[in-house]
Every structure is written in structure tokens, then in C-alpha cells.
Amino acid sequence: MALSKVTGKRDVYLDDRPWEEALEEYMAYLEQKGALNPGPPEVVAVEEARGRVTAAPVYARVSSPHYHAAAMDGYAVKAALTFGASETAPKRLAVGSEAIMVDTGDPLPEGCDAVIMVEDVHFVSSGVLEITQPVYPWQHVRPIGEDIVATEMIVPANHRVRPVDIGGLLAGGVTEIYVHPRPRVAILPTGTELVEPGRELRPGDIIDYNSRMLAGLVTGWGGVPVRKKITADDFEALRRSLLEALQESDIVLINAGSSAGSEDYTAEVIRSLGRVLVHGVATKPGKPVILGEVDGRPVIGVPGYPVSAYLCADLFVKPIIYKKLGSVPPARRKIEATVSRKLVSSLGVEEFVRVKLGQVGDKIIATPISRGAGIIMSLIRADGIVRVPRLSEGYGAGQAVPVELLRPLEEIKETTVIIGSHDIALDVLANYLRRLYPQASLSSAHVGSLAGLNALKRGEAHCAGTHLLDEETGEYNVSYIQRLLPDRGVVLVNLVYREQGLIVAKGNPKGIRGLEDLARPGVTFVNRQRGAGTRVLLDYHLKQLGISPDQINGYEREEYTHMAVAAAVAGGVDAGLGIRAAAVALGLDFIPLAEERYDLCIPREYWDTPYIQRLLTVMNLPEFRKEVQALGGYDLRDCGKVMWEQK
């Protein structure tokens, strides 16, 4: 709750109901207000009508063809003259009088009712042709109106015009049509902290990218986005911006300020000018959405976090745009997939979980990715969405679940699935894979080396990235594979050798020289998650040095990727263990500790499949190796080499 700047009262969420129920009530209210009715029809040229929605049925003005037309190259004849022709009793016709040469599309000469194909005639002289089979009336002829008959309806009202429709309309003599006007959608980005893209950033600045994302969605749904200037967190300023937007739009989206914090004014502003019907729905992310109305127009408070903004636009804005265009949103394709790891959710909210997908064996595997409402990369990387119902606490690993696809299934089936340890070289590998094989892609889930090997054990990946050090032998990966996959035929292929070390702030202000310094008072640390090869390496060296994890401030703070560790250091943590390339990428300093081997563990049954052979081809490209080398801290001396096999 937050104290209202206008009324002095506490503003609370009005609802926490299912989103479907909230949408149904909102649409019914807007329908009653006439806010969902299409505007006055517009006239557009057919050639410019792709994607527009017809406001009325369109009827053909002329027939197509509008004359009897030859359907083949050959000779137009009166069919009766050919009756009786056979191999033993051929018929001869005089060229120019009884048989008139025509090309495909030519008008049928008067008195003719059929066409003999040119390949079915034999010339006995320059003016006489011979045939050995008859033609029947109207054979190889396109009669008037064969395709379209004048006055026939070509497309109905509320039809989204496709390229084939444009062809049919023009063929029917139609050059202009009535269409519904595109709804104009004003987008108001709010927040004192927002800055335009391209500006130099200071601490606390946030680039306004949400309004651009929302504009792209609106365009894709058939609307016209009207992106307004950034409005500061001020009640009167937001009120003025909303009034201005209402003058030039059919729908208004206010991005951010929909929660109940001290500077969240959206609900109060809408309420001061109109009505708030819903404030809060039982979804995660997207809970604090506001569904309101001002002056007969929908005004929606879209949460500021990007994933919440995307989801709320998809659930509440898209249906309104489609309704104002006289249509309904197309349903996403759904498939059944197997969840690769336990998916825990909270009771009482419907959670929309982004997942990576890939076909492994005869199953589609769904691997959950970052679930934070502010993680826009989770949308970029997502292949589908798993909905966890409100009355469910989630799904167990290996459970079959319905998935809404965000990418075509055909692309997903061409995806190589790597689950395991994170390495930046995988991003380069994915890029070159797509460049060399446009139909293919790489899906990598960063869950740690041990979790990757266990994913292979469960049949959920084509290969696993691993760099697990055996403390007793000093060997990488082999002993872990023998223990976790004792009966599985696998091939261990090297990707890179890489430098592991301490990532520290630029200039190393804490004077950190080695792992011993992590135990110093005042030094903070960020760790990798349990099961990560980097975590195993850290624990090995701490044991060698006699340092207890309890002595390290931050040992329990975990991140899932090297880049996340580097970002934490850039954000103020003193040190984290990771690879040199991550430090270089963010302009941080690096203290090398060890070179380690990063391998791909590949089940033998996938070795000869395109999923793996494509990767091996890319790994041997000189340009791929050069680009990875340039990241810093990498050695590719054994890249693509088989290091060990288990039959």
C-alpha cells in the first residue's frame, strides 16, 4: 500500500483475481461504453491493403477471366471436328480455318470451343495438321468466370488481407476497399530514472526500451503506436500527459507506476479522470496491471518490468486491438513437452514460465530459464511459455506439460540442446552454427556441470558442457562421467582450455592477490551455484589452502553464469571466481589462478546426428577459433578433439 498524494488515503490493489475473469469484465465494460467499436471505415488501395482488416464484404466487379481464354499453347478448334480421331484413323485439320494457333491466355476465336495442345499435333504440311485423339468441348479452355464471377464475394467483412487476397481482389476488378482504421495506441513511458537510448548513462539511469518493445507489439497486432515523451514521476505531469494522449489516440498505455510504491501515480491519475476497474491480477509476472477507462477510452497501466510489460500487453492490450479491428487474436500453437528440472511455483497465482525447447530423442524437452520480471533476455531466449495454474505448486522434473510456442516447431526440432556449465564460447558457437546452418540453432541452459551430466542421464540433452576437476587425480570430467553415467556410451570432446581466476574491480582497490585474501575482513565475494565446475574448482583450492567457506563473506551468494559473476563485481562486490573472458567483457581486472579444460560430453547415440556433426564442423572453422581466442583467456589447441571415450 502507498499513501495517496491526492486523497491522503491508502491505495491498495483492488483485485487479485484470475486474469481471464478480469479481462472478461473489462471487455464487457468497454463494450458497454462503445470503446471497442471500430472507427469509421477508411478507403485504401488494394495494393497497399496487406494486413488491413476489411470493414465490409468485397464483391467482384468483373469476372476472371472475363472472356473465354485458352488454357494451353496450341490450336483452337470446334471440338466436333475432332471426334473419331485415333491412332488408326487420324483427323486432318486446316490451319487458320479449322485450327487456329493460340497462346495461353489468348481469347478463344469465335466458333471454337476447345484447344488442342501443341504437343498433340503433327504437321503433315505447312497448312495441315494431324491429330490422333479427339478433344471434348471446353477442354483446355478457361471459360468466363472460371476463377471469379462478377458480383461474387471475394472476401468477407473483418478479414485480414493477405497477399493472395490482393491478387484475387485485383483479378476481380477491385482497386480500393473499405478497411477498419488502425487503432491508435499512445504509449506513455514514465519514470524520473528513464533516459532515451544512446544517452550516456549515470548510476540510477534506466534506458527506456519498454516503450519501443510495446510499440513493436502494437504494430504487429495491427495498431498504430504513438510513443510519447518520457514523463517524470509527478502526479500533475502524468495527468497532463494522459489528457494530451487521450486527444490523439484510441487506447492509452501508461508504462510503469502501476504498483503501489511512493512514486507510483498511475492508478490515482486514471481514477482522477475516469475509472479504475481492475488493479492487480493473479499472474506472475504482471500482477500490478491497471485496467481503467477515461472518456470512453481504455487506459491501461502496464508494469515497468519488461517481462511484466510484455505479458500484460499480450493478455490485455492485444485482445482490445483485435476487437477494434473486428477480429480475435490467433491462438498460439501448443505442444506437450517434458520439464527438464523441478519447476516450483507459488499457490494463488498463474505463473508464465519462459522455457528453452529442443527435441531430444522422441521427446520435446522444456528447460526453464530466468524467471525474474526484469529479465528481458528470458523473452529473447524463450522458445515457449509454460503456464503453471493458480492452484498448482509447480511441476516435477520429467513431468509432461503443455507449452505455448513462441517459435515454429520446425525450428525447435533443429535445435541442439546443451545443458550444463556456462561458457561464453557457447554464444560464439551458437552464432556460427546459425550462420553456417540457417535452419539450426543452439539452446544452452546454464545449470552447472553436474546438473548437465544428470540431464544426459535423464535423456534431456544432446550434450553437456562440463569442467569438473577430480581432486585426487587432477583429471577433468572422466571420473564424474564414470560415476554418473556408468552404462552410457559417451564421447568427450574438448571445446576450450580457459583461464579461471578472481574477477576484481578495475584497479583492484582491495589489493586482492589470491584466494587467501577472500578470508580478509571487509572483502565481499560472489560464488557460483552448487554443482558448477567453477564451484568445484574453488572448493578444491580452498581445501588445499585450509580455508573454510565460513571465513568468506559471500560464499553462499550464488550466480549461474560467469557473466553474472562479473556483473556482480561491476556492481560493487569485491571479487568472484570466473573466466578471464567475462572480466575482459566488462572491463574488470583479473587474477589468474588456473587453466582448466572445458569439454562437451556427448552420448554416443547422438554422435552421428546433425545435432552434433554441425557443432563439430563449426568447431573446426578457423574464424570460429579466432573469434573465441579474441575474447581473452582461451586456448583452443584441442578444440574438436576427442579426449576420451566410454564404450
C-alpha positions in Angstrom: 0.0 0.0 0.0 1.0 3.7 -0.5 -0.3 7.0 0.8 -2.3 8.7 -2.0 -0.8 12.1 -2.9 -4.3 13.3 -3.9 -6.7 11.9 -1.3 -4.3 11.1 1.6 -5.8 7.6 1.6 -4.1 4.3 1.3 -4.2 3.0 -2.3 -4.5 -0.8 -2.4 -4.8 -3.4 -5.1 -8.5 -3.6 -5.9 -8.2 -7.2 -7.1 -6.2 -10.3 -7.1 -8.5 -12.4 -9.3 -7.7 -14.7 -12.3 -6.7 -12.6 -15.3 -9.3 -14.2 -17.5 -12.1 -13.0 -15.2 -10.6 -9.5 -15.1 -10.3 -9.4 -18.9 -13.9 -10.6 -19.3 -15.2 -7.9 -17.0 -13.0 -5.2 -18.6 -14.0 -6.1 -22.2 -17.7 -6.2 -21.2 -17.4 -2.7 -19.6 -15.6 -1.3 -22.6 -18.2 -2.9 -24.9 -20.9 -1.2 -23.0 -19.1 2.1 -23.3 -18.7 1.6 -27.1 -14.9 1.7 -26.6 -14.4 -1.5 -28.6 -16.3 -0.4 -31.7 -14.1 0.1 -34.9 -13.8 3.6 -36.0 -15.3 5.0 -39.3 -14.1 2.9 -42.3 -11.2 4.1 -44.4 -10.6 3.6 -48.1 -7.3 2.2 -49.1 -5.8 1.0 -52.3 -5.9 -2.8 -52.6 -2.2 -2.8 -53.4 -1.5 -1.2 -50.0 -4.0 -3.3 -48.1 -1.8 -6.1 -46.8 -2.5 -6.7 -43.1 -5.5 -4.4 -43.0 -8.9 -5.7 -41.9 -11.9 -5.3 -44.2 -14.8 -3.2 -42.9 -17.3 -4.6 -45.4 -17.5 -7.6 -47.7 -15.9 -7.1 -51.1 -17.5 -8.2 -54.3 -16.0 -8.8 -57.7 -16.7 -6.1 -60.3 -15.7 -8.2 -63.2 -15.3 -11.9 -63.9 -12.0 -13.6 -64.1 -11.3 -14.4 -66.8 -13.8 -12.0 -68.4 -13.6 -13.9 -71.8 -13.2 -17.5 -72.8 -9.4 -18.0 -72.7 -7.0 -20.6 -74.0 -5.6 -22.6 -71.1 -2.7 -24.0 -73.1 -0.5 -23.2 -76.0 -1.9 -25.0 -79.1 -4.7 -24.8 -81.7 -8.3 -23.6 -81.1 -10.9 -25.8 -82.8 -14.5 -26.8 -82.8 -14.5 -30.0 -80.7 -17.0 -31.7 -83.0 -14.4 -31.7 -85.9 -12.0 -33.9 -83.8 -14.5 -36.6 -82.9 -13.4 -40.0 -84.1 -9.7 -39.3 -84.3 -7.5 -42.2 -83.3 -4.1 -43.8 -84.0 -5.6 -45.9 -86.8 -7.9 -43.1 -88.1 -6.2 -39.7 -87.6 -8.1 -36.5 -88.4 -6.6 -33.7 -90.5 -7.5 -30.0 -89.9 -6.7 -26.9 -92.0 -4.5 -24.5 -90.1 -6.1 -21.0 -90.0 -9.6 -22.0 -90.6 -10.3 -25.3 -88.8 -7.4 -25.0 -86.3 -6.3 -21.5 -85.2 -3.0 -21.1 -83.3 -3.4 -19.6 -79.8 -1.1 -19.0 -76.8 -2.0 -19.5 -73.2 -4.4 -16.6 -72.2 -5.4 -15.7 -75.7 -9.2 -15.1 -76.3 -10.8 -18.2 -77.8 -11.5 -17.4 -81.5 -15.2 -17.2 -82.5 -16.7 -20.6 -83.3 -14.1 -22.5 -81.3 -14.9 -24.4 -78.1 -11.7 -26.3 -77.3 -7.9 -26.2 -77.6 -5.6 -29.0 -78.8 -2.2 -28.8 -77.0 0.7 -28.1 -79.4 2.4 -31.3 -78.4 -0.6 -33.3 -79.5 -0.5 -32.2 -83.2 1.6 -33.4 -86.1 2.1 -31.3 -89.3 1.7 -33.2 -92.5 2.3 -30.0 -94.5 2.7 -26.3 -93.8 -1.1 -25.7 -93.7 -2.4 -29.1 -92.5 -2.1 -30.7 -89.0 -3.0 -34.2 -88.0 -4.3 -35.4 -84.6 -4.7 -38.9 -83.3 -7.1 -38.2 -80.4 -10.2 -36.0 -80.1 -10.8 -33.2 -77.7 -14.1 -32.6 -75.9 -16.0 -29.3 -75.7 -14.2 -26.7 -73.4 -11.1 -28.9 -73.0 -8.1 -26.7 -72.3 -10.3 -23.6 -72.1 -10.9 -21.2 -69.2 -14.5 -20.2 -69.5 -15.7 -16.7 -68.4 -15.8 -16.6 -64.6 -13.9 -19.9 -64.1 -12.0 -18.2 -61.2 -14.2 -15.3 -60.2 -17.7 -14.5 -61.2 -18.7 -10.8 -61.3 -20.8 -10.0 -58.1 -19.2 -13.0 -56.3 -17.9 -12.1 -52.7 -14.1 -12.3 -52.8 -13.5 -11.6 -49.0 -16.0 -11.1 -46.1 -16.0 -8.3 -43.6 -13.5 -8.4 -40.7 -11.0 -10.3 -42.9 -7.3 -9.6 -42.6 -6.0 -9.0 -46.1 -3.2 -11.4 -47.2 -1.0 -11.2 -50.4 -3.3 -13.9 -52.1 -6.3 -11.7 -51.3 -4.7 -8.7 -53.0 -4.3 -10.8 -56.1 -7.9 -12.0 -56.0 -9.3 -8.5 -55.4 -7.3 -7.1 -58.3 -8.3 -10.0 -60.6 -12.0 -9.2 -59.7 -11.6 -5.6 -60.8 -11.4 -4.2 -57.3 -8.8 -1.4 -56.8 -10.0 0.1 -53.5 -11.6 -1.4 -50.4 -13.0 -0.2 -47.1 -11.0 -1.2 -44.0 -11.2 -0.6 -40.3 -8.9 2.2 -39.1 -5.9 1.0 -37.2 -6.4 1.8 -33.5 -4.0 4.5 -32.4 -2.3 3.4 -29.2 -0.5 6.1 -27.2 2.4 4.8 -25.1 3.5 6.9 -22.1 6.8 5.9 -20.6 7.0 7.2 -17.0 9.8 7.4 -14.5 12.3 10.1 -13.4 15.0 7.5 -13.9 14.3 6.9 -17.6 16.6 8.2 -20.3 16.5 7.9 -24.1 18.6 5.2 -25.8 22.1 6.4 -26.8 22.4 8.8 -23.8 25.5 8.4 -21.6 24.4 6.5 -18.5 24.9 7.5 -14.9 24.2 5.4 -11.9 20.4 5.1 -11.5 19.6 5.8 -15.1 17.4 3.2 -16.9 17.2 3.1 -20.7 13.6 3.5 -22.0 13.3 0.3 -24.1 9.9 -0.8 -22.8 8.1 1.8 -24.9 9.9 0.6 -28.0 9.0 -3.0 -27.3 5.4 -2.1 -26.7 5.3 -0.1 -29.9 6.6 -3.1 -31.8 3.9 -5.3 -30.3 1.2 -2.8 -31.2 2.4 -2.6 -34.8 2.4 -6.4 -35.1 -1.2 -6.6 -33.8 -2.4 -4.1 -36.3 -2.4 -0.9 -34.3 -0.5 2.4 -34.8 1.8 3.2 -31.8 2.1 6.8 -30.8 5.1 6.9 -28.4 5.1 9.9 -26.2 8.0 11.6 -24.4 9.1 10.3 -21.0 7.1 11.7 -18.1 8.7 12.2 -14.7 7.2 10.6 -11.6 4.9 13.5 -10.8 1.1 13.4 -10.4 0.3 16.6 -12.3 2.8 15.9 -15.1 1.4 12.4 -15.7 -2.2 13.8 -15.6 -1.3 16.4 -18.3 0.4 13.7 -20.4 -2.6 11.4 -20.2 -5.0 14.2 -21.1 -2.8 15.0 -24.1 -2.6 11.4 -25.2 -6.4 10.9 -25.0 -6.8 13.7 -27.6 -4.9 11.7 -30.3 -5.4 8.0 -29.5 -8.0 5.3 -29.1 -6.1 3.4 -26.4 -3.5 4.7 -23.8 -0.8 2.6 -22.2 1.0 4.1 -19.2 4.2 2.2 -18.7 5.4 1.9 -15.1 4.0 3.4 -11.9 1.3 0.7 -11.7 2.4 -0.7 -8.4 1.8 0.8 -5.0 5.1 2.5 -4.2 5.7 6.1 -3.1 6.1 7.3 -6.7 3.5 5.1 -8.4 0.8 7.6 -9.5 -0.8 5.7 -12.5 -3.9 4.4 -10.6 -4.5 7.8 -8.9 -4.2 9.7 -12.2 -6.6 7.3 -14.0 -9.0 7.5 -11.1 -8.9 11.3 -11.1 -10.0 11.4 -14.7 -12.1 8.3 -15.1 -12.4 4.9 -13.6 -10.1 2.0 -12.4 -11.9 -1.3 -12.9 -9.1 -3.6 -12.0 -5.8 -3.1 -10.1 -3.9 -6.3 -9.8 -4.4 -9.8 -11.2 -3.3 -13.2 -10.0 -0.4 -13.6 -12.5 3.3 -13.8 -12.1 4.8 -11.7 -13.6 2.4 -8.9 -14.3 0.4 -8.7 -11.0 0.1 -4.9 -10.7 -1.6 -4.2 -14.1 -4.3 -1.5 -14.0 -7.3 -1.7 -16.3 -9.1 1.6 -16.5 -11.2 3.9 -18.7 -11.2 7.6 -19.3 -13.6 9.4 -21.6 -14.7 6.2 -23.2 -11.2 5.0 -24.0 -9.2 2.1 -22.5 -6.3 3.3 -20.3 -4.1 0.5 -19.1 -1.3 0.8 -16.5 1.4 -1.6 -17.7 4.0 -2.6 -15.1 7.5 -1.3 -15.6 9.4 -4.6 -15.5 9.9 -5.7 -19.2 8.6 -9.3 -18.8 5.6 -8.0 -16.9 5.0 -5.3 -19.6 5.2 -7.9 -22.4 2.9 -10.3 -20.6 0.3 -7.7 -19.7 0.3 -6.3 -23.2 -0.2 -9.8 -24.6 -3.0 -10.6 -22.2 -4.9 -7.3 -22.1 -3.9 -4.9 -24.9 -3.8 -7.4 -27.8 -7.5 -8.5 -27.4 -8.6 -4.9 -27.4 -6.7 -4.0 -30.6 -8.1 -7.1 -32.3 -11.6 -6.4 -31.1 -11.4 -2.8 -32.5 -10.4 -4.4 -35.8 -13.4 -6.8 -35.8 -11.3 -9.9 -35.2 -9.9 -12.1 -32.5 -6.2 -12.8 -31.7 -4.8 -16.0 -33.3 -4.2 -18.8 -30.8 -0.6 -19.9 -30.3 0.3 -23.4 -31.2 0.5 -25.7 -28.2 2.6 -28.9 -27.8 3.4 -31.2 -24.9 7.0 -31.1 -23.6 8.9 -32.7 -20.7 10.2 -30.4 -18.0 13.9 -30.9 -17.5 14.0 -29.9 -13.9 11.7 -29.3 -11.0 9.6 -26.2 -11.5 8.4 -24.7 -8.2 5.6 -22.1 -8.2 3.5 -20.2 -5.7 -0.1 -21.1 -4.9 -2.6 -18.4 -5.8 -1.1 -17.0 -9.0 -0.9 -18.3 -12.5 2.8 -18.2 -13.4 4.1 -17.8 -17.0 7.4 -19.5 -17.2 9.7 -18.9 -20.1 11.4 -22.1 -21.4 14.0 -23.2 -23.9 12.9 -26.2 -26.1 14.6 -28.9 -28.1 13.8 -32.3 -29.4 16.0 -35.0 -27.7 15.1 -38.5 -28.9 11.4 -38.7 -29.2 10.7 -36.0 -26.6 10.5 -32.3 -26.6 12.5 -31.0 -23.6 11.5 -27.8 -21.9 14.2 -26.2 -19.8 13.1 -23.2 -17.6 15.1 -20.1 -17.9 15.5 -17.0 -15.7 12.1 -16.2 -14.2 12.6 -12.6 -12.9 10.1 -10.0 -14.2 13.0 -7.7 -15.1 15.0 -10.3 -17.2 14.2 -9.3 -20.8 16.8 -11.8 -22.0 14.4 -14.5 -20.8 12.0 -13.3 -23.5 14.7 -13.1 -26.2 15.9 -16.6 -25.4 12.5 -18.2 -24.9 11.1 -20.8 -27.3 7.8 -21.2 -25.4 5.8 -20.5 -22.3 4.7 -22.9 -19.6 1.7 -21.8 -17.6 1.6 -23.0 -14.0 -2.1 -22.9 -12.8 -3.1 -20.8 -9.8 -3.9 -23.9 -7.7 -0.7 -25.7 -8.5 2.7 -25.6 -6.8 4.5 -26.4 -9.9 5.7 -29.5 -11.9 8.2 -32.2 -11.1 11.2 -33.0 -13.2 10.3 -35.3 -16.1 6.6 -34.3 -16.0 4.8 -33.7 -19.3 3.4 -30.1 -19.5 1.6 -28.1 -22.2 3.8 -25.4 -23.8 2.7 -22.4 -25.9 5.2 -21.9 -28.7 6.9 -18.6 -29.4 8.9 -20.2 -32.3 7.9 -22.6 -35.0 8.1 -26.2 -34.0 10.1 -27.0 -37.1 12.9 -24.7 -35.8 12.8 -26.2 -32.4 13.3 -29.7 -33.8 16.5 -28.5 -35.4 17.9 -27.2 -32.1 20.9 -28.7 -30.5 20.3 -28.9 -26.7 23.3 -28.3 -24.4 22.7 -28.4 -20.7 25.5 -27.9 -18.2 28.2 -25.5 -17.4 28.3 -22.0 -18.9 30.9 -20.6 -21.2 31.0 -17.5 -23.3 32.4 -19.6 -26.2 29.0 -21.3 -26.5 27.5 -18.0 -27.6 30.1 -17.7 -30.4 29.4 -21.4 -31.3 25.6 -20.6 -31.5 26.3 -17.7 -33.8 28.5 -19.6 -36.2 26.1 -22.5 -36.1 23.2 -20.3 -37.3 25.4 -18.6 -39.9 26.6 -21.9 -41.4 23.2 -23.7 -41.0 20.4 -21.1 -41.0 17.8 -23.8 -40.1 19.7 -24.8 -37.0 20.1 -23.3 -33.5 21.8 -23.9 -30.2 19.9 -24.0 -26.9 22.2 -23.8 -23.9 20.9 -24.0 -20.3 23.4 -23.0 -17.7 22.8 -25.2 -14.7 26.3 -26.3 -13.9 28.5 -29.3 -14.9 27.0 -31.9 -12.5 23.4 -30.9 -13.4 24.4 -31.2 -17.1 25.7 -34.8 -16.7 22.5 -35.6 -14.8 20.5 -34.2 -17.7 22.2 -36.6 -20.0 21.4 -39.4 -17.6 17.7 -38.5 -17.9 17.9 -38.1 -21.7 17.2 -34.4 -21.7 20.1 -33.1 -23.8 22.3 -33.8 -26.8 25.4 -33.0 -24.9 26.6 -31.4 -21.7 29.2 -28.7 -21.1 31.5 -29.8 -18.2 34.7 -28.9 -16.5 34.8 -31.0 -13.3 38.1 -31.4 -11.6 38.9 -34.6 -9.8 40.7 -33.6 -6.6 42.6 -36.9 -6.3 43.8 -37.3 -9.9 43.8 -33.8 -11.2 41.9 -35.1 -14.3 38.9 -33.3 -15.8 35.5 -34.8 -16.2 36.3 -38.5 -16.7 35.7 -39.8 -13.1 32.5 -37.9 -12.8 31.2 -39.4 -16.1 32.2 -42.9 -15.0 30.3 -42.4 -11.7 27.2 -40.7 -13.1 26.9 -42.4 -16.5 28.5 -45.8 -15.9 26.5 -47.7 -18.5 26.3 -44.9 -21.1 28.4 -44.8 -24.2 29.8 -41.2 -24.5 32.4 -39.3 -26.3 34.3 -36.4 -24.6 35.3 -33.6 -27.0 37.3 -30.6 -26.0 35.9 -27.2 -26.7 38.4 -24.9 -25.0 41.0 -24.5 -22.3 40.4 -21.4 -20.3 41.8 -19.3 -17.5 39.9 -19.3 -14.3 40.7 -16.7 -11.7 39.5 -14.0 -9.5 37.5 -11.2 -11.2 38.0 -8.0 -9.3 37.1 -4.3 -9.8 39.2 -2.2 -12.2 42.4 -1.2 -10.4 41.9 -3.9 -7.8 41.1 -1.4 -5.0 41.1 -4.0 -2.3 44.6 -5.3 -3.2 43.4 -8.9 -3.7 46.2 -11.2 -4.8 44.8 -14.7 -4.3 42.2 -16.8 -2.7 43.7 -16.2 0.7 42.5 -12.6 0.6 38.9 -13.7 0.3 39.1 -14.5 4.1 40.1 -11.0 4.9 37.7 -8.8 6.9 35.9 -6.3 4.6 36.3 -8.4 1.4 33.0 -9.5 -0.2 32.7 -12.4 -2.6 30.2 -13.8 -5.1 30.1 -17.6 -5.8 28.8 -19.9 -8.5 26.0 -22.3 -7.8 26.4 -25.8 -6.3 27.3 -28.3 -9.0 29.1 -25.8 -11.1 32.6 -26.8 -12.2 33.8 -23.4 -11.1 32.4 -24.0 -7.6 34.2 -27.4 -7.5 37.4 -25.7 -8.5 37.1 -23.1 -5.8 36.3 -25.7 -3.1 39.4 -27.7 -4.2 41.7 -24.8 -3.9 40.2 -23.6 -0.6 40.7 -27.1 0.8 44.3 -27.0 -0.4 44.8 -23.7 1.4 42.9 -24.8 4.6 40.3 -22.0 4.2 36.8 -22.7 5.5 33.9 -21.4 3.4 32.6 -19.9 6.6 35.5 -17.5 6.5 34.4 -16.0 3.2 31.9 -13.2 3.2 29.6 -14.1 0.3 30.4 -17.7 -0.2 26.6 -18.5 -0.1 25.8 -15.8 -2.7 25.3 -17.7 -5.9 25.2 -16.8 -9.6 24.6 -19.1 -12.6 27.0 -17.7 -15.2 30.5 -16.2 -15.5 28.9 -13.0 -16.9 26.6 -12.8 -13.9 29.6 -13.1 -11.6 31.4 -10.3 -13.5 28.3 -8.2 -13.4 28.1 -8.6 -9.6 31.7 -7.4 -9.3 30.9 -4.5 -11.6 28.0 -3.7 -9.3 30.2 -3.5 -6.1 31.1 -7.0 -5.0 34.9 -7.2 -4.4 35.6 -10.5 -6.1 34.2 -13.5 -7.8 35.7 -16.6 -9.4 35.2 -16.9 -13.1 36.9 -16.9 -16.5 39.1 -14.1 -17.9 36.8 -13.5 -20.9 34.0 -12.4 -18.5 36.3 -9.9 -16.8 37.5 -8.6 -20.1 34.0 -8.2 -21.4 33.0 -5.8 -18.5 36.4 -4.0 -18.2 37.3 -5.6 -14.9 40.7 -6.8 -13.6 41.6 -10.5 -13.5 43.9 -12.5 -11.2 44.7 -15.9 -12.9 44.6 -19.0 -10.7 44.5 -22.0 -13.0 43.9 -23.2 -16.6 41.1 -25.7 -16.8 39.6 -27.9 -19.6 36.1 -27.3 -20.8 34.6 -30.3 -22.6 31.4 -31.4 -24.3 30.2 -34.8 -23.1 28.2 -36.3 -26.0 26.1 -39.5 -25.7 27.2 -41.9 -28.5 23.7 -42.2 -29.9 23.8 -38.6 -30.9 27.3 -38.6 -32.3 26.4 -39.1 -35.9 23.3 -36.9 -35.9 23.2 -33.4 -37.4 22.8 -32.0 -33.9 26.4 -32.9 -33.1 28.1 -33.1 -36.5 27.1 -29.5 -37.2 28.8 -28.4 -33.9 32.0 -30.3 -34.8 32.1 -28.6 -38.2 31.8 -25.2 -36.6 34.4 -26.0 -34.0 36.9 -26.6 -36.8 36.3 -23.3 -38.6 39.4 -21.1 -38.3 37.2 -18.0 -38.0 35.3 -19.5 -35.1 38.5 -20.3 -33.3 39.9 -16.8 -34.0 36.8 -15.1 -32.5 36.9 -17.2 -29.3 40.6 -16.6 -28.9 40.0 -12.8 -29.2 37.7 -13.0 -26.1 40.7 -13.4 -23.9 41.9 -16.2 -21.6 41.2 -19.1 -24.1 43.4 -21.7 -25.7 41.8 -23.9 -28.5 44.7 -26.3 -29.0 42.4 -29.3 -28.7 39.1 -27.8 -29.9 37.1 -30.5 -31.6 39.5 -33.3 -30.4 38.2 -36.5 -28.8 39.7 -36.5 -25.4 38.2 -39.8 -24.1 35.5 -42.3 -24.9 33.4 -44.7 -23.0 32.0 -47.6 -25.0 
